[in-house]
Amino acid sequence: MRPRLRSETSADAECGARGVGFADRTIADLAKKQRGVVSRAQLLAVGVTSDSIKHRLRAGRLHRVHPGVYRAGHTAPIHGAREMAAVLACGNGAVVSHLSAAALLQLLPYPAKPGPVDITVAGRDPGSRRGIAVHRVTVLDERDVGSVRGVPVTTPARTILDLAAVLSSHSLERALAEAQVRRVVRRPDLVDQLGRNRGRRGTRMLRRVLALEGGPAPTRSDAERRLLRLVRAAELPIPRVNSRLGGYEVDFLWPEQRLVVEVDSFRFHSPRPRFERDRARDAALAAAGYTVIRVTWRQLVDTPEAVAARIAAALAVRR
């Protein structure tokens, strides 16, 4: 067994009569509940001394993330550790919000290169922190706070309202549609948010998206979103989006008119096997009595009016 170094023995001894290893066990217990991160204030509060903390920082058993906030053990963070560290850095009552909350709640994709962590703090100024975007509010209702794997985060409905202040209408629609698909937000939840936050930035945008004919629709690509906007602008009937039909998933479906519209893109549809599978599917749907129209990105960009007219004509024939 490796003999203890003098500094290790003295650092543990400073924790008093609780015995050797008390500090390590305490840090591990806290970190386990907090995505692998702990704060200096928490450690001091449970009896880990300042010298013991310094010793573990020097030994590489704690790693500084923010002033007074440390990652315990390995240097590689686990999912949610950045957000939890930002919460601890901002103090009591701080919660993850806005884009960071949307990523944790899986309403938006987790960014490949994460930016500053969005944190909302009520009633006080925690000061500036590198890597943290602080959003101050007068009051944060306890009904608007939840958690994701132990990380305090705004609820999906509150997150949607926060996103309405920072996203375009199309990006907001995408996040809201995802929330509805995941069944974490109901329309009454959003109406409640609007009622409790009258005049707040983002409320007008959220009302506009909620008022869209057919409601927010989930789409998986820029081309699909562009086509959905085109359908709305042309005042055509709103289709079902990414819907199941006869064992297939189709981009846009008008079930009463038995019309399917698929959006092709060069990136995803150029491989020959995929091309053959798509055409076989089109043939199967046609045999079942459905008209299938394929639209390309270039057509959506260069000749949107022609695309709308083509869909309108197919809908008219099928009435």
C-alpha positions, -999 to +999 in steps of 0.1 A: +000+000+000+013+035-009+022+054+023+003+085+030+021+118+023+023+142+052+001+168+034-026+142+028-026+131+064-027+166+078-054+177+053-077+148+064-069+154+101-081+189+098-116+175+094-115+166+131-125+134+149-147+122+120-117+103+108-094+100+077-113+101+045-142+122+058-135+150+033-134+126+003-166+109+013-184+142+019-173+156-015-182+124-033-217+124-017-224+160-027-210+156-062-231+125-068-263+145-063-251+175-083-238+162-117-203+159-103-199+195-090-198+211-056-194+246-042-169+258-016-197+271+005-214+237+006-181+220+016-174+245+044-209+241+057-205+204+062-171+205+078-146+203+050-119+229+058-104+255+036-070+238+038-085+205+028-101+221-003-068+237-013-050+204-009-074+187-032-072+214-058-034+211-058-037+173-060-061+174-089-089+158-070-110+190-074-110+211-105-121+248-105-150+255-128-160+290-115-148+309-084-159+288-055-173+260-077-154+227-084-158+196-104-150+165-083-127+138-096-122+134-134-116+165-155-142+155-181-176+169-172-208+147-174-239+159-191-255+187-171-223+195-151-218+229-168-253+239-160-252+227-124-218+245-119-234+277-132-263+274-108-239+269-078-218+299-090-249+322-089-261+311-055-294+302-039-325+304-061-306+304-094-320+282-121-310+272-156-332+290-182-337+302-218-316+283-244-297+263-218-330+251-203-343+242-237-313+220-244-316+202-210-353+197-216-346+185-251-368+211-267-339+222-289-307+203-299-278+205-275-253+227-292-221+212-305-202+241-291-221+253-261-221+290-253-226+307-220-250+290-196-283+309-192-292+314-156-322+332-141-319+348-107-347+365-088-344+396-067-307+401-066-276+406-087-251+377-084-225+396-104-209+387-137-194+352-142-173+341-171-193+315-191-226+325-176-254+347-190-274+360-160-310+370-165-324+389-136-361+390-127-380+406-098-397+373-088-396+337-101-427+318-092-420+284-076-445+270-101-420+279-128-391+259-114-384+222-119-354+200-123-336+177-149-315+150-133-311+172-102-303+204-120-327+233-112-343+244-144-373+265-155-404+244-164-411+237-201-438+263-202-417+290-186-388+280-209-410+285-239-419+320-227-383+329-222-374+315-256-400+338-271-379+367-261-347+355-278-357+333-308-372+339-342-409+329-346-398+299-367-373+286-341-399+292-313-424+272-333-400+244-335-393+244-298-429+246-289-439+218-313-412+196-298-425+203-263-460+193-274-448+162-292-430+152-259-461+160-240-443+183-215-464+214-224-501+219-228-518+249-242-534+259-208-498+260-194-488+286-219-520+306-215-513+306-178-477+319-185-491+347-207-517+356-180-491+358-153-465+377-173-485+404-191-464+429-209-432+409-205-409+407-235-417+376-256-454+375-248-464+390-281-443+365-301-457+336-281-493+347-287-485+350-325-471+314-326-500+300-306-524+317-330-510+299-361-536+280-380-532+243-371-510+252-342-472+248-340-460+219-362-429+198-357-406+198-387-371+182-391-354+204-417-352+240-430-369+228-462-399+214-443-402+246-423-400+267-454-427+245-471-450+248-440-446+286-441-455+286-478-486+265-472-498+290-445-490+320-467-510+305-495-539+299-471-540+262-480-554+236-456-529+228-429-515+193-433-503+168-407-466+170-404-442+140-401-472+117-399-474+079-401-492+064-431-494+027-441-461+018-423-443+049-437-435+083-422-444+111-446-434+147-445-468+163-451-502+146-453-536+158-462-556+127-452-590+138-465-576+148-499-553+117-499-523+139-507-487+134-496-459+160-501-423+149-496-395+174-493-363+162-511-329+176-503-296+168-522-278+160-489-303+133-477-318+120-509-288+118-533-276+083-525-289+058-550-303+032-525-322+060-507-336+072-541-348+037-550-364+032-515-382+066-518-396+057-553-407+023-541-426+040-512-442+065-536-454+036-557-469+018-527-487+049-516-500+056-551-513+020-552-531+027-520-548+057-536-526+086-525-511+113-547-474+119-539-457+152-548-420+157-543-406+191-538-369+201-538-351+228-518-343+247-551-380+248-560-389+261-526-363+289-529-366+298-566-402+291-575-423+290-543-454+303-560-453+274-585-449+249-556-479+264-538-499+263-570-490+227-576-502+217-541-533+238-544-542+221-577-537+186-562-559+195-532-586+209-555-587+177-576-590+155-545-619+174-529 
